[in-house]
Amino acid sequence: MLIFPIISSIVAIFFALFLALKVKKADSGSEKMREISSAIKEGAEAYLKRQYKTIAIAALVLALILYFTLGWRSSLGFLIGAAASALCGYLGMFISTMANVRVAQASGKGIRSALDLAFKGGSVTGFLVAGLGLLSVAGFYLLTRDLGALVALGFGGSLISVFARLGGGIYTKAADVGADLVGKVEKGIPEDDPRNPAVIADQVGDNVGDCAGMAADLFETFVVTMVAAMVLGGLLFPNLIEAVFFPLILGSVAILASIISTFFVKLPKNQSIISALYKGLIGAGVLSALGFLPIIFQFSKAFQIHPINLYLPALLGLLLAGGIFLITEYFTSKKYKPVRAIAKASLSGHGTNIIAGLSIGMKSAILPVVLIALVILISFWLGGMYAIAISAVAMLSLTGLIIALDSYGPITDNAAGISEMAGLPEENRKITDALDSVGNTTKAVTKGYAIASAGLAALVLFSAYTQELLELGQRIQFTLEDPKVLVGLFAGGAITYYFAALSMEAVGKAAGKVVEEVRRQFKEIKGLMEGKAKPEYSRCVDIVTKTALREMLIPALLPVIFPILIGFLLGPEALGGLLIGSIIVGIFLAIQMTSGGGAWDNAKKYIEEGNLGGKGSFAHQAAVTGDTVGDPYKDTAGPAINPMIKVLNIVALLIVSFIV
């Protein structure tokens, strides 16, 4: 049964390579465009190399600890998960920096050509991540048949993801905030203006934050969800090997369905760009739902339950993905009331913009949580905790196409920047701006998807933790009468807030240094503002690189150290409370930050399109301030909470036998 997942994963990888060749063959534009793209690529590669060297030290130390505590298989699994996650991040960055200049050039042929190339570039990253994720889990289990070691593989992926999300998020938002505060607010020059010394660092940040960060994030979410469902199946049904294989088979079917669905993404006349992209997502969901049917009917015989008890949870997982997309788009798209309300509040000033943005962010967390709760209730009623695991697996099975939509965003963002810096005709710029505008929405909705799936995955991991306690003879009831559970609940909320606070603080420190450097260059480099002199781009790149690497270490190690301390000092009851507290608080806080930040960003863009006074107006200045606050919300702290929650749960699962 493991052969099918391995074959599916190899098909996904080869499909990604096929698309990569298509992108590479496209015209890369003029010498000036290639020069700008090369600078972005060099900056991104330099940052990732330095980041991975830093992470490698921590990873090797943890691998040695796992070797001496849990054995060589767990240590090997950890290293494989870490290496695969790092590879996904690097490949995401590499493809994005290859595609950006080609999309800018393709905009000269029209919006269809540019959209097609941007989506192909995003799909390369998407299917490499999905293929490598499935291959890592299925291949490692085929070799070892060790579910415990598989948990360590998920730990490796999660740890790298935290570093990638934090480091990349600090980098991209420090550069973005620094560029905007001086360039837009103080100097009144356009976004991506080549006179701005921070503009290259900003473009680099899109790749190391959104592409590399999201690729590593959804790789580990996909892997951890698969692993959690397999471990839970093994614990709940110890004599039924089908319970372990079933999640892998569902993931395999959905990957093939997603590959087919990429051909649905076309832009006919009178259709919006977002609608064209969503056709692929809807196609993947429908084809997956149809593909699940024969698989579930076959496996239900082994489980000796009615097929509907397995099929409905899987269907609910797919519907949850669609529901999260629709809700997040409503709160972050310029077409709808929430974003326009923030834009309108900007007419009154900076303070009212911030108040409106915070309010919208808080509201945006409610409906996704209601949907998640409904899926949990219905799935549990149908088939217990294993059915909830199947819902999570079905939701994550669309990862390939989801990452394609997300990676499309930074590719088009870079393409718009290259168009501006290279001085391409206005017609090109209009097309790249239109693609970029949709990219802001796709990045926001995919972050919402990542958070919701992380919540379900963490819940499945918690269930595996409780089942592991039962296996060890510990029948612990996590009740509110137990003070240790209560303390654990508070600790879970506290670590989530502290983690987010450190992430925001890091962006503030780095952005402050960028602002000082940009101001210095405008003051000291004669002719810079007039366009007669060239800025020192490398200075800003160096500042954000060093600061991001330094500031990411402490928050990234918090979710590793904290559960160990709580577990050994207060026991499994408090550790269980910690896990639940972090899941509940984390979901609300992460959605509030990502959707609220996305709404602030698009409120600014709505004004820049000529509404409510347009660029340079008082409302625009207030909207830039809101976007400055929203940037680290949506691209640093909010997304990094996803892997943090899962690291907490995985570490708990790894140490449970030592604390009972």
Secondary structure, DSSP 8 states (H G I E B T S, - for coil): --HHHHHHHHHHHHHHHHHHHHHHHS----HHHHHHHHHHHHHHHHHHHHHHHHHHHHHHHHHHHHHHHH-HHHHHHHHHHHHHHHHHHHHHHHHHHHHHHHHHHHGGG-HHHHHHHHHHHHHHHHHHHHHHHHHHHHHHHHHH--HHHHHHHHHHHHHHHHHHHHHHHHHHHHHHHHHIIIIIIIS---TT-TT-TTHHHHHHHIIIIIIHHHHHHHHHHHHHHHHHHHHHHHHH-TT-THHHHHHHHHHHHHHHHHHHHGGG----TT--HHHHHHHHHHHHHHHHHHHHHHHHHHHHHHHTS-THHHHHHHHHHHHHHHHHHHHHHHHH-TTSHHHHHHHHHGGG-HHHHHHHHHHHHHHHTHHHHHHHHHHHHHHHHHHHHHHHHHHHHHHHTTHHHHHHHHHHHHHHHHHHHHHHHHT--HHHHHHHHHHHHHHHHHHHHHHHHHHHHHHHHHHHHHHHHHHHHHHTT------TT-HHHHHHHHHHHHHHHHHHHHHHHHHHHHHHHHHHHHHHHHHHSTTTTTTSS---HHHHHHHHHHHHHHHTHHHHHHHHHHHHHHHHHH-HHHHHHHHHHHHHHHHHHHHHHHHHHHHHHHHHHHHHTTGGG-TTSHHHHHHHHHHHHHHHIIIIIHHHHHHHHHHHHHHHHHHHHHH-
